[in-house]
Amino acid sequence: MSRIKRSRLAELAIAAAVLLIGCTSPPVTSGPQAVVSVTIECQVFYRASTNESLSESKIRLTTDGDVELIEFDDLGFNASYIDDGFEARSLVISITDLVSGDEIARQLNQMDRGKNLINQFIGGHGFTGLIYVFHPSSPGELQYFCEST
């Protein structure tokens, strides 16, 4: 078989494979997606120094506009649940230095409105994983994770 025929035969095989894959893809659906309700719990741990034991607090968010703030000695934990009804739902977590008012860390989690949240992290650390945040000028330490309940 000549090189040209083998090359043409390979091109046809690739085209057939692409066509087959395209034909077996799930159909594209339009219209509104059914909204799956969600309850988010965040467990927050704090200690003023690594020589101390951790204190634990818990917050719960369920509806659009829910905002929870926990203040410790020098760090603040702020969680906001946002669901505008159009795009993805969001959980925004902000850690602030309560002395200066500066934001130290921010985490955005965007979640599909039509799917359940998956607590994917090993060790029971929810869908965010266990996050550590340290105060920039004191030995204060904050840990948190959020999970779907």
Secondary structure, 3 states (H helix, E strand, C coil): CCHHHHHHHHHHHHHHHHHHHHHHCCCCCCCCCCCCCCCEEEEEEEECCCCCCCEEEEEEECCCCCEEEEECCCEEEEEEEECCCCCCEEEEEEEEECCCCCEEEEEEEEECCCCCCCCCCCCCCCCCCCEEEECCCCCCEEEEEEEEC
